Amino acid sequence: MINVLMNGCNGKMGQTLSDLIEELDYIRIIAGVDRNPKKFKNSYPVYPSFENIKEEVDVTIDFSHPSALQDLLNFCVNKKTALVVATTGLSPLDNEILKQASENIPIFVSANMSIGINLIMNLVSETAKTLHSNFDIEIIEKHHNEKKDAPSGTALMLADEINNALNDTMNYVYDRSIHTEKRNKNDIGIHSLRGGSIPGEHSIIFAGLDEIIEIKHTALSRIIFAKGALEAVKFIYNKEKGLFTMKNLLKELI
Ligand SMILES: NC(=O)c1ccc[n+]([C@@H]2O[C@H](COP(=O)([O-])OP(=O)(O)OC[C@H]3O[C@@H](n4cnc5c(N)ncnc54)[C@H](O)[C@@H]3O)[C@@H](O)[C@H]2O)c1
């Protein structure tokens, strides 16, 4: 049995995972942490911070907010628990702190836990390599009206994948209203739409002369992120230490 601590347990993803894990027999949520601890009646104790947790935790799953990161890492490193970080909007400094902590514990990080979107990463980078000389590349992402960070972590992951494939030659452009010149060949335009209850949609558009190629991923519910996070838990459960991503997991899955 894998004992999980759910950070951000009273959020949309925390509750989706709580419902999913309830149905499974190899894993259980032993405790939760949330800034808003009384929002729901959960089947496990919920703490407002990491200080008073007495339960024995194997893996901590984090779907919360970047502001939780330092306390979260202090807890996981002190208790030697594995950590799955799904929270987006992490800064370069946050990523550096995660890397340092992974010298002591296993940490899995992905701004998108869906297996599907991670599978198309390769497709996107290969397409970029093949088409870039004649096609302009733009990314459009759509999310629900409660999402706080923009652009989405996934849009940035996709842009980074393309940029790596093109030897770090690309510039990211987020807001064309401040530009008075036409787009540069090496721009990747990244655009965010927020509205309603959209769980997540990403389109990578390759626009050429008289033709457009679009690679698109649509999340129809949050379950796909929750299921991906559970694959990540199984992946790092018995690891000793190190920093892992979906790329490592997909190598084992496929
Ligand atoms: N990696 C992925 O696949 C994936 C998928 C969906 C969402 N996300 C990300 O996960 C995060 C949570 O998403 P959500 O839709 O559940 O958001 P949400 O706002 O519904 O839930 C966040 C929860 O975290 C709690 N919280 C905020 N700050 C906290 C802190 N410092 N300490 C403890 N708890 C805190 C809030 O009270 C809330 O209950 C966001 O960053 C989102 O972008 C990632």
The ligand as an SDF file (V2000), in Angstrom:
LIG
                    3D

 44 48  0  0  0  0  0  0  0  0999 V2000
    0.6870   19.1240  -14.0730 N   0  0  0  0  0  0  0  0  0  0  0  0
   -0.5830   18.9550  -14.4620 C   0  0  0  0  0  0  0  0  0  0  0  0
   -0.9230   18.0390  -15.2290 O   0  0  0  0  0  0  0  0  0  0  0  0
   -1.6370   19.8900  -13.9470 C   0  0  0  0  0  0  0  0  0  0  0  0
   -2.9970   19.7000  -14.2780 C   0  0  0  0  0  0  0  0  0  0  0  0
   -3.9400   20.5470  -13.7230 C   0  0  0  0  0  0  0  0  0  0  0  0
   -3.5380   21.5820  -12.8730 C   0  0  0  0  0  0  0  0  0  0  0  0
   -2.2070   21.7390  -12.6110 N   0  0  0  0  0  0  0  0  0  0  0  0
   -1.7120   22.7750  -11.7050 C   0  0  0  0  0  0  0  0  0  0  0  0
   -1.9340   22.3150  -10.3710 O   0  0  0  0  0  0  0  0  0  0  0  0
   -2.1690   23.4630   -9.5270 C   0  0  0  0  0  0  0  0  0  0  0  0
   -3.5170   23.2650   -8.8340 C   0  0  0  0  0  0  0  0  0  0  0  0
   -4.5370   23.2210   -9.8230 O   0  0  0  0  0  0  0  0  0  0  0  0
   -6.0910   23.2140   -9.4090 P   0  0  0  0  0  0  0  0  0  0  0  0
   -6.8440   23.3540  -10.6750 O   0  0  0  0  0  0  0  0  0  0  0  0
   -6.3740   22.0780   -8.5010 O   0  0  0  0  0  0  0  0  0  0  0  0
   -6.1600   24.6090   -8.6200 O   0  0  0  0  0  0  0  0  0  0  0  0
   -7.1210   25.0140   -7.4140 P   0  0  0  0  0  0  0  0  0  0  0  0
   -6.9490   26.4980   -7.2520 O   0  0  0  0  0  0  0  0  0  0  0  0
   -8.4850   24.4700   -7.6110 O   0  0  0  0  0  0  0  0  0  0  0  0
   -6.4730   24.2580   -6.1460 O   0  0  0  0  0  0  0  0  0  0  0  0
   -5.3050   24.6510   -5.4930 C   0  0  0  0  0  0  0  0  0  0  0  0
   -5.4530   24.2660   -4.0270 C   0  0  0  0  0  0  0  0  0  0  0  0
   -4.1950   24.5220   -3.3790 O   0  0  0  0  0  0  0  0  0  0  0  0
   -4.4480   25.2160   -2.1770 C   0  0  0  0  0  0  0  0  0  0  0  0
   -3.2830   26.0670   -1.8810 N   0  0  0  0  0  0  0  0  0  0  0  0
   -2.9230   27.2450   -2.4500 C   0  0  0  0  0  0  0  0  0  0  0  0
   -1.7700   27.6760   -1.9310 N   0  0  0  0  0  0  0  0  0  0  0  0
   -1.3960   26.7670   -1.0190 C   0  0  0  0  0  0  0  0  0  0  0  0
   -0.2980   26.6650   -0.1430 C   0  0  0  0  0  0  0  0  0  0  0  0
    0.6550   27.6060   -0.1050 N   0  0  0  0  0  0  0  0  0  0  0  0
   -0.2180   25.5790    0.6700 N   0  0  0  0  0  0  0  0  0  0  0  0
   -1.1690   24.5970    0.6200 C   0  0  0  0  0  0  0  0  0  0  0  0
   -2.2580   24.6550   -0.1730 N   0  0  0  0  0  0  0  0  0  0  0  0
   -2.3600   25.7310   -0.9950 C   0  0  0  0  0  0  0  0  0  0  0  0
   -5.7100   26.0400   -2.4090 C   0  0  0  0  0  0  0  0  0  0  0  0
   -6.3770   26.3390   -1.1720 O   0  0  0  0  0  0  0  0  0  0  0  0
   -6.5210   25.1130   -3.3010 C   0  0  0  0  0  0  0  0  0  0  0  0
   -7.3770   24.2680   -2.5440 O   0  0  0  0  0  0  0  0  0  0  0  0
   -2.0870   24.6790  -10.4520 C   0  0  0  0  0  0  0  0  0  0  0  0
   -0.7670   25.1660  -10.4240 O   0  0  0  0  0  0  0  0  0  0  0  0
   -2.4200   24.1040  -11.8160 C   0  0  0  0  0  0  0  0  0  0  0  0
   -1.9210   24.8820  -12.8760 O   0  0  0  0  0  0  0  0  0  0  0  0
   -1.2630   20.9160  -13.1220 C   0  0  0  0  0  0  0  0  0  0  0  0
  1  2  1  0
  2  3  2  0
  2  4  1  0
  4  5  1  0
  4 44  2  0
  5  6  2  0
  6  7  1  0
  7  8  2  0
  8  9  1  0
  8 44  1  0
  9 10  1  0
  9 42  1  0
 10 11  1  0
 11 12  1  0
 11 40  1  0
 12 13  1  0
 13 14  1  0
 14 15  2  0
 14 16  1  0
 14 17  1  0
 17 18  1  0
 18 19  2  0
 18 20  1  0
 18 21  1  0
 21 22  1  0
 22 23  1  0
 23 24  1  0
 23 38  1  0
 24 25  1  0
 25 26  1  0
 25 36  1  0
 26 27  1  0
 26 35  1  0
 27 28  2  0
 28 29  1  0
 29 30  1  0
 29 35  2  0
 30 31  1  0
 30 32  2  0
 32 33  1  0
 33 34  2  0
 34 35  1  0
 36 37  1  0
 36 38  1  0
 38 39  1  0
 40 41  1  0
 40 42  1  0
 42 43  1  0
M  CHG  2   8   1  16  -1
M  END
$$$$
